[in-house]
Amino acid sequence: MNSFKNLSFSLNMFAYISAQYYALTRLCYWLFNKVDLIYTEMSDFKFYALLIIAGLIAVSVLDVIIVRISFFCILKINKTLPDLRYAVLFTKIYSVGFCAFLLMFLFSDTDSMKKMVVFLSMAIVLIRVAYLNIMITKTDLEIKYHAIKLGISEQEIRKLVKQARQDRKRSDLIIRNIKNKVHEISKKDIDF
């Protein structure tokens, strides 16, 4: 275990996760303020319907943006090649801890039902961010270490992983088709 690489990873990941959650917290408070402004102009039913639809759209759009940003930033942070167990454990503890703290903090500021809908949408995003941070860190470092161990590039490993996933989907489809044929044949035998 190289302590300098782990320290460098820790500082970079700490800065990245802090900035990420700070931006999401600011977005949540901005949405709280916008909800208060919009609510005065609409009836309750229209407001909640619009809020739920907007929340679902926002969650899906934020998810795409966050996945791309997280993937890019974490790949840059992982170039220091920290110890795999240390990196995953640090990311788990910090991401989940920060997420839990922010959820409690934002929930305490949720004083009405209209803000509760915004809070629930942002809670989904915050939990998804914690999951993404952990999974991207783990898979990227595993790929990096396998590439070093096998002496091939990371891109080749990623291609092999993608090909294995496609082969698995094809084999699952073939097995499913065989099971359906066996089920049809056994059903015909029972009918006679």
SEZA-130508 format. One record per residue: residue number from 1; x, y, z of N, C-alpha, C in turn. Coordinates in nm, 2 decimals. Layout:
N
@num=NUM&nu=X&nv=Y&nw=Z&cau=X&cav=Y&caw=Z&cu=X&cv=Y&cw=Z
...
//
This chain:
192
@num=1&nu=0.09&nv=-0.12&nw=0.00&cau=0.00&cav=0.00&caw=0.00&cu=0.09&cv=0.12&cw=0.00
@num=2&nu=0.07&nv=0.21&nw=-0.09&cau=0.15&cav=0.33&caw=-0.10&cu=0.07&cv=0.45&cw=-0.04
@num=3&nu=0.12&nv=0.49&nw=0.08&cau=0.04&cav=0.59&caw=0.16&cu=0.03&cv=0.73&cw=0.09
@num=4&nu=0.13&nv=0.76&nw=0.00&cau=0.12&cav=0.89&caw=-0.07&cu=0.01&cv=0.89&cw=-0.17
@num=5&nu=0.00&nv=0.78&nw=-0.24&cau=-0.10&cav=0.76&caw=-0.34&cu=-0.24&cv=0.76&cw=-0.28
@num=6&nu=-0.25&nv=0.70&nw=-0.16&cau=-0.38&cav=0.69&caw=-0.09&cu=-0.42&cv=0.83&cw=-0.04
@num=7&nu=-0.32&nv=0.91&nw=0.01&cau=-0.34&cav=1.04&caw=0.06&cu=-0.38&cv=1.13&cw=-0.05
@num=8&nu=-0.32&nv=1.12&nw=-0.16&cau=-0.35&cav=1.20&caw=-0.28&cu=-0.49&cv=1.17&cw=-0.33
@num=9&nu=-0.52&nv=1.04&nw=-0.33&cau=-0.66&cav=1.00&caw=-0.37&cu=-0.76&cv=1.06&cw=-0.27
@num=10&nu=-0.73&nv=1.04&nw=-0.14&cau=-0.83&cav=1.09&caw=-0.04&cu=-0.85&cv=1.24&cw=-0.05
@num=11&nu=-0.75&nv=1.32&nw=-0.07&cau=-0.77&cav=1.46&caw=-0.08&cu=-0.85&cv=1.50&cw=-0.21
@num=12&nu=-0.81&nv=1.44&nw=-0.32&cau=-0.89&cav=1.46&caw=-0.44&cu=-1.03&cv=1.42&cw=-0.43
@num=13&nu=-1.06&nv=1.30&nw=-0.38&cau=-1.19&cav=1.25&caw=-0.37&cu=-1.27&cv=1.34&cw=-0.27
@num=14&nu=-1.21&nv=1.38&nw=-0.16&cau=-1.27&cav=1.46&caw=-0.06&cu=-1.32&cv=1.59&cw=-0.13
@num=15&nu=-1.23&nv=1.65&nw=-0.20&cau=-1.26&cav=1.78&caw=-0.27&cu=-1.37&cv=1.76&cw=-0.37
@num=16&nu=-1.36&nv=1.65&nw=-0.45&cau=-1.47&cav=1.63&caw=-0.55&cu=-1.60&cv=1.60&cw=-0.49
@num=17&nu=-1.61&nv=1.51&nw=-0.39&cau=-1.74&cav=1.48&caw=-0.33&cu=-1.80&cv=1.60&cw=-0.26
@num=18&nu=-1.71&nv=1.68&nw=-0.19&cau=-1.76&cav=1.80&caw=-0.13&cu=-1.82&cv=1.90&cw=-0.23
@num=19&nu=-1.75&nv=1.92&nw=-0.33&cau=-1.80&cav=2.01&caw=-0.44&cu=-1.93&cv=1.96&cw=-0.50
@num=20&nu=-1.93&nv=1.83&nw=-0.52&cau=-2.05&cav=1.77&caw=-0.58&cu=-2.17&cv=1.79&cw=-0.50
@num=21&nu=-2.16&nv=1.75&nw=-0.37&cau=-2.27&cav=1.76&caw=-0.28&cu=-2.31&cv=1.91&cw=-0.25
@num=22&nu=-2.21&nv=2.00&nw=-0.25&cau=-2.24&cav=2.14&caw=-0.23&cu=-2.32&cv=2.19&cw=-0.34
@num=23&nu=-2.28&nv=2.16&nw=-0.46&cau=-2.36&cav=2.20&caw=-0.58&cu=-2.50&cv=2.15&cw=-0.58
@num=24&nu=-2.52&nv=2.02&nw=-0.54&cau=-2.66&cav=1.97&caw=-0.53&cu=-2.74&cv=2.03&cw=-0.42
@num=25&nu=-2.67&nv=2.07&nw=-0.31&cau=-2.74&cav=2.13&caw=-0.20&cu=-2.79&cv=2.27&cw=-0.24
@num=26&nu=-2.70&nv=2.35&nw=-0.31&cau=-2.74&cav=2.48&caw=-0.36&cu=-2.86&cv=2.46&cw=-0.46
@num=27&nu=-2.85&nv=2.36&nw=-0.54&cau=-2.96&cav=2.34&caw=-0.64&cu=-3.09&cv=2.31&cw=-0.56
@num=28&nu=-3.09&nv=2.23&nw=-0.46&cau=-3.21&cav=2.20&caw=-0.38&cu=-3.26&cv=2.33&cw=-0.32
@num=29&nu=-3.18&nv=2.41&nw=-0.26&cau=-3.23&cav=2.54&caw=-0.20&cu=-3.29&cv=2.63&cw=-0.31
@num=30&nu=-3.23&nv=2.63&nw=-0.42&cau=-3.28&cav=2.72&caw=-0.53&cu=-3.42&cv=2.67&cw=-0.57
@num=31&nu=-3.43&nv=2.53&nw=-0.58&cau=-3.56&cav=2.47&caw=-0.61&cu=-3.66&cv=2.50&cw=-0.51
@num=32&nu=-3.62&nv=2.50&nw=-0.38&cau=-3.72&cav=2.54&caw=-0.27&cu=-3.77&cv=2.68&cw=-0.29
@num=33&nu=-3.68&nv=2.77&nw=-0.32&cau=-3.73&cav=2.91&caw=-0.35&cu=-3.82&cv=2.92&cw=-0.47
@num=34&nu=-3.78&nv=2.85&nw=-0.58&cau=-3.87&cav=2.86&caw=-0.70&cu=-4.01&cv=2.80&cw=-0.67
@num=35&nu=-4.01&nv=2.69&nw=-0.59&cau=-4.14&cav=2.63&caw=-0.56&cu=-4.23&cv=2.73&cw=-0.48
@num=36&nu=-4.17&nv=2.80&nw=-0.39&cau=-4.25&cav=2.90&caw=-0.32&cu=-4.31&cv=3.01&cw=-0.41
@num=37&nu=-4.23&nv=3.05&nw=-0.51&cau=-4.28&cav=3.15&caw=-0.60&cu=-4.39&cv=3.10&cw=-0.70
@num=38&nu=-4.37&nv=2.97&nw=-0.75&cau=-4.47&cav=2.92&caw=-0.84&cu=-4.60&cv=2.88&cw=-0.77
@num=39&nu=-4.59&nv=2.84&nw=-0.65&cau=-4.71&cav=2.79&caw=-0.57&cu=-4.82&cv=2.90&cw=-0.56
@num=40&nu=-4.78&nv=3.02&nw=-0.55&cau=-4.88&cav=3.13&caw=-0.53&cu=-4.96&cv=3.15&cw=-0.65
@num=41&nu=-4.92&nv=3.11&nw=-0.77&cau=-4.99&cav=3.13&caw=-0.89&cu=-5.08&cv=3.02&cw=-0.94
@num=42&nu=-5.08&nv=2.90&nw=-0.88&cau=-5.15&cav=2.79&caw=-0.93&cu=-5.24&cv=2.73&cw=-0.82
@num=43&nu=-5.34&nv=2.65&nw=-0.87&cau=-5.42&cav=2.57&caw=-0.78&cu=-5.34&cv=2.45&cw=-0.72
@num=44&nu=-5.38&nv=2.39&nw=-0.61&cau=-5.31&cav=2.28&caw=-0.55&cu=-5.29&cv=2.16&cw=-0.64
@num=45&nu=-5.39&nv=2.12&nw=-0.71&cau=-5.38&cav=2.00&caw=-0.79&cu=-5.29&cv=2.02&cw=-0.91
@num=46&nu=-5.30&nv=2.13&nw=-0.98&cau=-5.21&cav=2.16&caw=-1.09&cu=-5.07&cv=2.17&cw=-1.04
@num=47&nu=-5.05&nv=2.24&nw=-0.93&cau=-4.92&cav=2.26&caw=-0.88&cu=-4.85&cv=2.12&cw=-0.85
@num=48&nu=-4.92&nv=2.03&nw=-0.77&cau=-4.85&cav=1.91&caw=-0.74&cu=-4.83&cv=1.82&cw=-0.86
@num=49&nu=-4.93&nv=1.82&nw=-0.95&cau=-4.91&cav=1.74&caw=-1.07&cu=-4.79&cv=1.79&cw=-1.15
@num=50&nu=-4.78&nv=1.92&nw=-1.17&cau=-4.66&cav=1.98&caw=-1.23&cu=-4.53&cv=1.95&cw=-1.16
@num=51&nu=-4.54&nv=1.96&nw=-1.03&cau=-4.42&cav=1.94&caw=-0.95&cu=-4.37&cv=1.79&cw=-0.96
@num=52&nu=-4.46&nv=1.70&nw=-0.96&cau=-4.42&cav=1.56&caw=-0.97&cu=-4.36&cv=1.53&cw=-1.11
@num=53&nu=-4.43&nv=1.58&nw=-1.21&cau=-4.38&cav=1.56&caw=-1.35&cu=-4.24&cv=1.62&cw=-1.37
@num=54&nu=-4.23&nv=1.75&nw=-1.32&cau=-4.10&cav=1.82&caw=-1.33&cu=-3.99&cv=1.75&cw=-1.25
@num=55&nu=-4.03&nv=1.69&nw=-1.13&cau=-3.94&cav=1.62&caw=-1.05&cu=-3.88&cv=1.49&cw=-1.12
@num=56&nu=-3.97&nv=1.42&nw=-1.18&cau=-3.93&cav=1.30&caw=-1.26&cu=-3.84&cv=1.34&cw=-1.37
@num=57&nu=-3.87&nv=1.44&nw=-1.44&cau=-3.79&cav=1.48&caw=-1.56&cu=-3.65&cv=1.53&cw=-1.51
@num=58&nu=-3.66&nv=1.61&nw=-1.40&cau=-3.53&cav=1.66&caw=-1.34&cu=-3.44&cv=1.55&cw=-1.29
@num=59&nu=-3.50&nv=1.45&nw=-1.23&cau=-3.42&cav=1.34&caw=-1.18&cu=-3.35&cv=1.26&cw=-1.29
@num=60&nu=-3.42&nv=1.24&nw=-1.40&cau=-3.37&cav=1.17&caw=-1.51&cu=-3.26&cv=1.25&cw=-1.59
@num=61&nu=-3.28&nv=1.38&nw=-1.60&cau=-3.19&cav=1.47&caw=-1.67&cu=-3.06&cv=1.48&cw=-1.58
@num=62&nu=-3.08&nv=1.51&nw=-1.45&cau=-2.97&cav=1.52&caw=-1.36&cu=-2.89&cv=1.39&cw=-1.35
@num=63&nu=-2.96&nv=1.27&nw=-1.36&cau=-2.89&cav=1.15&caw=-1.36&cu=-2.79&cv=1.14&cw=-1.48
@num=64&nu=-2.83&nv=1.17&nw=-1.60&cau=-2.75&cav=1.17&caw=-1.71&cu=-2.63&cv=1.26&cw=-1.70
@num=65&nu=-2.65&nv=1.38&nw=-1.65&cau=-2.54&cav=1.48&caw=-1.63&cu=-2.45&cv=1.43&cw=-1.52
@num=66&nu=-2.50&nv=1.38&nw=-1.41&cau=-2.42&cav=1.34&caw=-1.30&cu=-2.33&cv=1.22&cw=-1.34
@num=67&nu=-2.39&nv=1.13&nw=-1.41&cau=-2.32&cav=1.01&caw=-1.45&cu=-2.19&cv=1.05&cw=-1.53
@num=68&nu=-2.22&nv=1.14&nw=-1.63&cau=-2.10&cav=1.18&caw=-1.72&cu=-2.00&cv=1.25&cw=-1.64
@num=69&nu=-2.04&nv=1.35&nw=-1.55&cau=-1.94&cav=1.42&caw=-1.47&cu=-1.87&cv=1.33&cw=-1.37
@num=70&nu=-1.94&nv=1.25&nw=-1.31&cau=-1.88&cav=1.16&caw=-1.21&cu=-1.78&cv=1.07&cw=-1.28
@num=71&nu=-1.82&nv=1.01&nw=-1.39&cau=-1.73&cav=0.92&caw=-1.46&cu=-1.60&cv=0.99&cw=-1.50
@num=72&nu=-1.61&nv=1.11&nw=-1.56&cau=-1.50&cav=1.19&caw=-1.60&cu=-1.41&cv=1.22&cw=-1.48
@num=73&nu=-1.46&nv=1.28&nw=-1.37&cau=-1.39&cav=1.32&caw=-1.26&cu=-1.32&cv=1.20&cw=-1.18
@num=74&nu=-1.40&nv=1.10&nw=-1.16&cau=-1.34&cav=0.98&caw=-1.09&cu=-1.23&cv=0.91&cw=-1.17
@num=75&nu=-1.24&nv=0.91&nw=-1.30&cau=-1.13&cav=0.85&caw=-1.38&cu=-1.01&cv=0.93&cw=-1.36
@num=76&nu=-1.02&nv=1.06&nw=-1.36&cau=-0.90&cav=1.15&caw=-1.34&cu=-0.84&cv=1.13&cw=-1.20
@num=77&nu=-0.93&nv=1.12&nw=-1.10&cau=-0.88&cav=1.10&caw=-0.96&cu=-0.82&cv=0.96&cw=-0.94
@num=78&nu=-0.87&nv=0.86&nw=-1.01&cau=-0.81&cav=0.73&caw=-1.00&cu=-0.68&cv=0.71&cw=-1.07
@num=79&nu=-0.63&nv=0.81&nw=-1.14&cau=-0.50&cav=0.79&caw=-1.20&cu=-0.39&cv=0.78&cw=-1.11
@num=80&nu=-0.41&nv=0.82&nw=-0.98&cau=-0.31&cav=0.81&caw=-0.88&cu=-0.29&cv=0.66&cw=-0.84
@num=81&nu=-0.38&nv=0.57&nw=-0.88&cau=-0.37&cav=0.43&caw=-0.85&cu=-0.36&cv=0.40&cw=-0.70
@num=82&nu=-0.46&nv=0.44&nw=-0.62&cau=-0.45&cav=0.41&caw=-0.47&cu=-0.48&cv=0.26&cw=-0.45
@num=83&nu=-0.46&nv=0.21&nw=-0.33&cau=-0.50&cav=0.08&caw=-0.29&cu=-0.65&cv=0.06&cw=-0.32
@num=84&nu=-0.69&nv=-0.05&nw=-0.38&cau=-0.83&cav=-0.07&caw=-0.42&cu=-0.92&cv=-0.07&cw=-0.30
@num=85&nu=-0.89&nv=-0.15&nw=-0.20&cau=-0.97&cav=-0.16&caw=-0.08&cu=-0.98&cv=-0.03&cw=-0.01
@num=86&nu=-0.87&nv=0.04&nw=0.01&cau=-0.87&cav=0.17&caw=0.07&cu=-0.96&cv=0.27&cw=0.00
@num=87&nu=-0.94&nv=0.28&nw=-0.13&cau=-1.02&cav=0.37&caw=-0.22&cu=-1.17&cv=0.35&cw=-0.21
@num=88&nu=-1.21&nv=0.22&nw=-0.22&cau=-1.35&cav=0.19&caw=-0.21&cu=-1.41&cv=0.22&cw=-0.08
@num=89&nu=-1.33&nv=0.18&nw=0.03&cau=-1.38&cav=0.21&caw=0.17&cu=-1.39&cv=0.36&cw=0.19
@num=90&nu=-1.29&nv=0.43&nw=0.15&cau=-1.29&cav=0.58&caw=0.17&cu=-1.41&cv=0.64&cw=0.10
@num=91&nu=-1.43&nv=0.60&nw=-0.02&cau=-1.54&cav=0.65&caw=-0.10&cu=-1.68&cv=0.61&cw=-0.04
@num=92&nu=-1.69&nv=0.49&nw=0.00&cau=-1.81&cav=0.45&caw=0.07&cu=-1.84&cv=0.53&cw=0.19
@num=93&nu=-1.75&nv=0.54&nw=0.28&cau=-1.77&cav=0.61&caw=0.41&cu=-1.80&cv=0.76&cw=0.38
@num=94&nu=-1.72&nv=0.82&nw=0.30&cau=-1.74&cav=0.96&caw=0.28&cu=-1.87&cv=0.99&cw=0.20
@num=95&nu=-1.89&nv=0.92&nw=0.09&cau=-2.01&cav=0.94&caw=0.01&cu=-2.14&cv=0.92&cw=0.09
@num=96&nu=-2.15&nv=0.80&nw=0.15&cau=-2.27&cav=0.76&caw=0.22&cu=-2.29&cv=0.86&cw=0.35
@num=97&nu=-2.18&nv=0.89&nw=0.42&cau=-2.19&cav=0.98&caw=0.53&cu=-2.23&cv=1.12&cw=0.49
@num=98&nu=-2.17&nv=1.17&nw=0.39&cau=-2.21&cav=1.30&caw=0.34&cu=-2.35&cv=1.30&cw=0.29
@num=99&nu=-2.39&nv=1.20&nw=0.22&cau=-2.53&cav=1.19&caw=0.17&cu=-2.63&cv=1.18&cw=0.29
@num=100&nu=-2.60&nv=1.10&nw=0.38&cau=-2.69&cav=1.09&caw=0.50&cu=-2.70&cv=1.23&cw=0.57
@num=101&nu=-2.59&nv=1.29&nw=0.59&cau=-2.59&cav=1.42&caw=0.66&cu=-2.67&cv=1.52&cw=0.58
@num=102&nu=-2.65&nv=1.53&nw=0.45&cau=-2.73&cav=1.62&caw=0.37&cu=-2.88&cv=1.59&cw=0.37
@num=103&nu=-2.91&nv=1.46&nw=0.36&cau=-3.05&cav=1.43&caw=0.37&cu=-3.12&cv=1.47&cw=0.50
@num=104&nu=-3.05&nv=1.45&nw=0.61&cau=-3.11&cav=1.50&caw=0.73&cu=-3.11&cv=1.65&cw=0.74
@num=105&nu=-3.01&nv=1.72&nw=0.69&cau=-3.01&cav=1.87&caw=0.68&cu=-3.12&cv=1.92&cw=0.60
@num=106&nu=-3.13&nv=1.87&nw=0.48&cau=-3.24&cav=1.92&caw=0.38&cu=-3.38&cv=1.88&cw=0.44
@num=107&nu=-3.39&nv=1.77&nw=0.50&cau=-3.52&cav=1.73&caw=0.55&cu=-3.56&cv=1.82&cw=0.66
@num=108&nu=-3.47&nv=1.87&nw=0.74&cau=-3.50&cav=1.96&caw=0.85&cu=-3.55&cv=2.10&cw=0.80
@num=109&nu=-3.51&nv=2.13&nw=0.67&cau=-3.56&cav=2.26&caw=0.61&cu=-3.68&cv=2.24&cw=0.53
@num=110&nu=-3.73&nv=2.12&nw=0.52&cau=-3.86&cav=2.09&caw=0.45&cu=-3.97&cv=2.12&cw=0.54
@num=111&nu=-4.04&nv=2.23&nw=0.52&cau=-4.14&cav=2.27&caw=0.62&cu=-4.28&cv=2.27&cw=0.56
@num=112&nu=-4.29&nv=2.22&nw=0.43&cau=-4.43&cav=2.21&caw=0.37&cu=-4.43&cv=2.09&cw=0.28
@num=113&nu=-4.55&nv=2.06&nw=0.23&cau=-4.57&cav=1.95&caw=0.14&cu=-4.50&cv=1.98&cw=0.01
@num=114&nu=-4.51&nv=2.10&nw=-0.04&cau=-4.45&cav=2.13&caw=-0.17&cu=-4.30&cv=2.12&cw=-0.17
@num=115&nu=-4.24&nv=2.15&nw=-0.05&cau=-4.10&cav=2.13&caw=-0.05&cu=-4.06&cv=1.98&cw=-0.03
@num=116&nu=-4.16&nv=1.91&nw=0.03&cau=-4.13&cav=1.77&caw=0.04&cu=-4.11&cv=1.69&cw=-0.09
@num=117&nu=-4.19&nv=1.74&nw=-0.19&cau=-4.18&cav=1.68&caw=-0.32&cu=-4.04&cv=1.71&cw=-0.38
@num=118&nu=-3.99&nv=1.83&nw=-0.36&cau=-3.86&cav=1.87&caw=-0.41&cu=-3.76&cv=1.79&cw=-0.33
@num=119&nu=-3.78&nv=1.77&nw=-0.20&cau=-3.68&cav=1.70&caw=-0.12&cu=-3.67&cv=1.56&cw=-0.16
@num=120&nu=-3.79&nv=1.49&nw=-0.19&cau=-3.78&cav=1.35&caw=-0.24&cu=-3.71&cv=1.34&cw=-0.37
@num=121&nu=-3.73&nv=1.43&nw=-0.46&cau=-3.66&cav=1.42&caw=-0.59&cu=-3.51&cv=1.44&cw=-0.57
@num=122&nu=-3.47&nv=1.53&nw=-0.48&cau=-3.33&cav=1.55&caw=-0.46&cu=-3.27&cv=1.44&cw=-0.37
@num=123&nu=-3.35&nv=1.37&nw=-0.29&cau=-3.30&cav=1.26&caw=-0.21&cu=-3.27&cv=1.15&cw=-0.31
@num=124&nu=-3.35&nv=1.12&nw=-0.41&cau=-3.32&cav=1.02&caw=-0.51&cu=-3.18&cv=1.05&cw=-0.58
@num=125&nu=-3.17&nv=1.18&nw=-0.61&cau=-3.04&cav=1.22&caw=-0.68&cu=-2.92&cv=1.20&cw=-0.59
@num=126&nu=-2.94&nv=1.24&nw=-0.46&cau=-2.82&cav=1.23&caw=-0.37&cu=-2.78&cv=1.09&cw=-0.34
@num=127&nu=-2.88&nv=1.00&nw=-0.33&cau=-2.85&cav=0.86&caw=-0.31&cu=-2.79&cv=0.80&cw=-0.43
@num=128&nu=-2.84&nv=0.84&nw=-0.55&cau=-2.78&cav=0.79&caw=-0.67&cu=-2.63&cv=0.84&cw=-0.69
@num=129&nu=-2.60&nv=0.96&nw=-0.65&cau=-2.47&cav=1.01&caw=-0.65&cu=-2.38&cv=0.93&cw=-0.57
@num=130&nu=-2.42&nv=0.90&nw=-0.44&cau=-2.34&cav=0.82&caw=-0.35&cu=-2.31&cv=0.68&cw=-0.42
@num=131&nu=-2.41&nv=0.62&nw=-0.47&cau=-2.39&cav=0.49&caw=-0.54&cu=-2.30&cv=0.50&cw=-0.66
@num=132&nu=-2.32&nv=0.60&nw=-0.74&cau=-2.23&cav=0.62&caw=-0.86&cu=-2.08&cv=0.64&cw=-0.81
@num=133&nu=-2.06&nv=0.72&nw=-0.71&cau=-1.92&cav=0.74&caw=-0.67&cu=-1.85&cv=0.61&cw=-0.63
@num=134&nu=-1.93&nv=0.53&nw=-0.56&cau=-1.87&cav=0.40&caw=-0.51&cu=-1.85&cv=0.31&cw=-0.63
@num=135&nu=-1.95&nv=0.29&nw=-0.71&cau=-1.94&cav=0.19&caw=-0.82&cu=-1.83&cv=0.23&cw=-0.93
@num=136&nu=-1.83&nv=0.36&nw=-0.96&cau=-1.73&cav=0.40&caw=-1.06&cu=-1.59&cv=0.39&cw=-1.01
@num=137&nu=-1.57&nv=0.42&nw=-0.88&cau=-1.44&cav=0.41&caw=-0.82&cu=-1.39&cv=0.26&cw=-0.82
@num=138&nu=-1.48&nv=0.17&nw=-0.78&cau=-1.45&cav=0.03&caw=-0.77&cu=-1.42&cv=-0.03&cw=-0.91
@num=139&nu=-1.51&nv=-0.01&nw=-1.01&cau=-1.49&cav=-0.07&caw=-1.14&cu=-1.37&cv=-0.01&cw=-1.21
@num=140&nu=-1.35&nv=0.12&nw=-1.20&cau=-1.24&cav=0.18&caw=-1.27&cu=-1.11&cv=0.13&cw=-1.21
@num=141&nu=-1.09&nv=0.12&nw=-1.08&cau=-0.97&cav=0.07&caw=-1.02&cu=-0.95&cv=-0.07&cw=-1.05
@num=142&nu=-1.05&nv=-0.15&nw=-1.05&cau=-1.04&cav=-0.30&caw=-1.09&cu=-0.99&cv=-0.31&cw=-1.23
@num=143&nu=-1.04&nv=-0.23&nw=-1.32&cau=-1.00&cav=-0.23&caw=-1.46&cu=-0.85&cv=-0.19&cw=-1.47
@num=144&nu=-0.81&nv=-0.09&nw=-1.40&cau=-0.67&cav=-0.04&caw=-1.40&cu=-0.58&cv=-0.15&cw=-1.35
@num=145&nu=-0.61&nv=-0.21&nw=-1.24&cau=-0.52&cav=-0.31&caw=-1.19&cu=-0.52&cv=-0.44&cw=-1.27
@num=146&nu=-0.63&nv=-0.48&nw=-1.33&cau=-0.63&cav=-0.59&caw=-1.42&cu=-0.54&cv=-0.56&cw=-1.55
@num=147&nu=-0.55&nv=-0.44&nw=-1.60&cau=-0.48&cav=-0.40&caw=-1.71&cu=-0.33&cv=-0.40&cw=-1.68
@num=148&nu=-0.29&nv=-0.36&nw=-1.56&cau=-0.15&cav=-0.36&caw=-1.52&cu=-0.10&cv=-0.51&cw=-1.51
@num=149&nu=-0.19&nv=-0.59&nw=-1.44&cau=-0.15&cav=-0.73&caw=-1.42&cu=-0.14&cv=-0.81&cw=-1.55
@num=150&nu=-0.23&nv=-0.78&nw=-1.64&cau=-0.22&cav=-0.86&caw=-1.77&cu=-0.13&cv=-0.79&cw=-1.87
@num=151&nu=-0.09&nv=-0.67&nw=-1.85&cau=0.00&cav=-0.60&caw=-1.94&cu=-0.07&cv=-0.55&cw=-2.07
@num=152&nu=-0.19&nv=-0.52&nw=-2.06&cau=-0.27&cav=-0.47&caw=-2.18&cu=-0.33&cv=-0.33&cw=-2.14
@num=153&nu=-0.38&nv=-0.26&nw=-2.23&cau=-0.43&cav=-0.13&caw=-2.21&cu=-0.57&cv=-0.14&cw=-2.14
@num=154&nu=-0.61&nv=-0.03&nw=-2.08&cau=-0.74&cav=-0.02&caw=-2.01&cu=-0.85&cv=-0.03&cw=-2.12
@num=155&nu=-0.83&nv=0.03&nw=-2.24&cau=-0.93&cav=0.02&caw=-2.34&cu=-0.96&cv=-0.12&cw=-2.38
@num=156&nu=-0.86&nv=-0.20&nw=-2.39&cau=-0.87&cav=-0.34&caw=-2.43&cu=-0.95&cv=-0.42&cw=-2.32
@num=157&nu=-0.92&nv=-0.39&nw=-2.20&cau=-1.00&cav=-0.45&caw=-2.09&cu=-1.15&cv=-0.41&cw=-2.09
@num=158&nu=-1.17&nv=-0.28&nw=-2.12&cau=-1.31&cav=-0.23&caw=-2.13&cu=-1.38&cv=-0.30&cw=-2.25
@num=159&nu=-1.31&nv=-0.32&nw=-2.36&cau=-1.37&cav=-0.39&caw=-2.47&cu=-1.41&cv=-0.53&cw=-2.44
@num=160&nu=-1.31&nv=-0.60&nw=-2.37&cau=-1.34&cav=-0.74&caw=-2.32&cu=-1.46&cv=-0.75&cw=-2.23
@num=161&nu=-1.47&nv=-0.65&nw=-2.14&cau=-1.58&cav=-0.65&caw=-2.04&cu=-1.71&cv=-0.63&cw=-2.12
@num=162&nu=-1.71&nv=-0.54&nw=-2.21&cau=-1.83&cav=-0.51&caw=-2.29&cu=-1.87&cv=-0.63&cw=-2.38
@num=163&nu=-1.77&nv=-0.70&nw=-2.44&cau=-1.80&cav=-0.82&caw=-2.52&cu=-1.85&cv=-0.93&cw=-2.43
@num=164&nu=-1.80&nv=-0.94&nw=-2.31&cau=-1.85&cav=-1.05&caw=-2.22&cu=-1.99&cv=-1.02&cw=-2.18
@num=165&nu=-2.03&nv=-0.89&nw=-2.15&cau=-2.17&cav=-0.86&caw=-2.12&cu=-2.26&cv=-0.89&cw=-2.24
@num=166&nu=-2.22&nv=-0.86&nw=-2.36&cau=-2.30&cav=-0.89&caw=-2.48&cu=-2.32&cv=-1.04&cw=-2.50
@num=167&nu=-2.21&nv=-1.12&nw=-2.48&cau=-2.21&cav=-1.26&caw=-2.49&cu=-2.31&cv=-1.32&cw=-2.38
@num=168&nu=-2.30&nv=-1.27&nw=-2.26&cau=-2.39&cav=-1.32&caw=-2.16&cu=-2.53&cv=-1.29&cw=-2.19
@num=169&nu=-2.56&nv=-1.17&nw=-2.25&cau=-2.70&cav=-1.14&caw=-2.29&cu=-2.75&cv=-1.24&cw=-2.39
@num=170&nu=-2.66&nv=-1.27&nw=-2.49&cau=-2.69&cav=-1.37&caw=-2.60&cu=-2.72&cv=-1.50&cw=-2.54
@num=171&nu=-2.63&nv=-1.55&nw=-2.45&cau=-2.64&cav=-1.68&caw=-2.39&cu=-2.77&cv=-1.69&cw=-2.30
@num=172&nu=-2.80&nv=-1.58&nw=-2.23&cau=-2.93&cav=-1.58&caw=-2.15&cu=-3.05&cv=-1.59&cw=-2.24
@num=173&nu=-3.04&nv=-1.53&nw=-2.36&cau=-3.15&cav=-1.53&caw=-2.45&cu=-3.17&cv=-1.67&cw=-2.51
@num=174&nu=-3.05&nv=-1.74&nw=-2.54&cau=-3.06&cav=-1.87&caw=-2.60&cu=-3.12&cv=-1.97&cw=-2.49
@num=175&nu=-3.07&nv=-1.96&nw=-2.37&cau=-3.12&cav=-2.04&caw=-2.26&cu=-3.27&cv=-2.02&cw=-2.24
@num=176&nu=-3.31&nv=-1.90&nw=-2.24&cau=-3.46&cav=-1.86&caw=-2.23&cu=-3.54&cv=-1.93&cw=-2.34
@num=177&nu=-3.49&nv=-1.92&nw=-2.46&cau=-3.56&cav=-1.98&caw=-2.58&cu=-3.57&cv=-2.13&cw=-2.56
@num=178&nu=-3.46&nv=-2.19&nw=-2.52&cau=-3.46&cav=-2.34&caw=-2.50&cu=-3.56&cv=-2.38&cw=-2.39
@num=179&nu=-3.56&nv=-2.30&nw=-2.28&cau=-3.66&cav=-2.33&caw=-2.17&cu=-3.80&cv=-2.32&cw=-2.22
@num=180&nu=-3.83&nv=-2.21&nw=-2.31&cau=-3.96&cav=-2.20&caw=-2.36&cu=-4.00&cv=-2.31&cw=-2.45
@num=181&nu=-3.91&nv=-2.36&nw=-2.54&cau=-3.93&cav=-2.47&caw=-2.62&cu=-3.96&cv=-2.60&cw=-2.54
@num=182&nu=-3.88&nv=-2.62&nw=-2.44&cau=-3.91&cav=-2.74&caw=-2.35&cu=-4.04&cv=-2.73&cw=-2.29
@num=183&nu=-4.08&nv=-2.61&nw=-2.24&cau=-4.21&cav=-2.59&caw=-2.18&cu=-4.32&cv=-2.61&cw=-2.28
@num=184&nu=-4.31&nv=-2.57&nw=-2.40&cau=-4.41&cav=-2.59&caw=-2.50&cu=-4.42&cv=-2.74&cw=-2.54
@num=185&nu=-4.31&nv=-2.81&nw=-2.55&cau=-4.31&cav=-2.95&caw=-2.58&cu=-4.38&cv=-3.03&cw=-2.46
@num=186&nu=-4.34&nv=-2.99&nw=-2.34&cau=-4.40&cav=-3.07&caw=-2.23&cu=-4.55&cv=-3.03&cw=-2.21
@num=187&nu=-4.59&nv=-2.92&nw=-2.25&cau=-4.73&cav=-2.88&caw=-2.25&cu=-4.81&cv=-2.95&cw=-2.35
@num=188&nu=-4.75&nv=-2.97&nw=-2.47&cau=-4.81&cav=-3.05&caw=-2.58&cu=-4.83&cv=-3.20&cw=-2.54
@num=189&nu=-4.72&nv=-3.25&nw=-2.47&cau=-4.73&cav=-3.39&caw=-2.42&cu=-4.84&cv=-3.41&cw=-2.32
@num=190&nu=-4.86&nv=-3.31&nw=-2.23&cau=-4.96&cav=-3.32&caw=-2.13&cu=-5.10&cv=-3.31&cw=-2.19
@num=191&nu=-5.11&nv=-3.23&nw=-2.30&cau=-5.24&cav=-3.22&caw=-2.36&cu=-5.29&cv=-3.35&cw=-2.43
@num=192&nu=-5.20&nv=-3.43&nw=-2.48&cau=-5.24&cav=-3.55&caw=-2.54&cu=-5.27&cv=-3.65&cw=-2.43
//
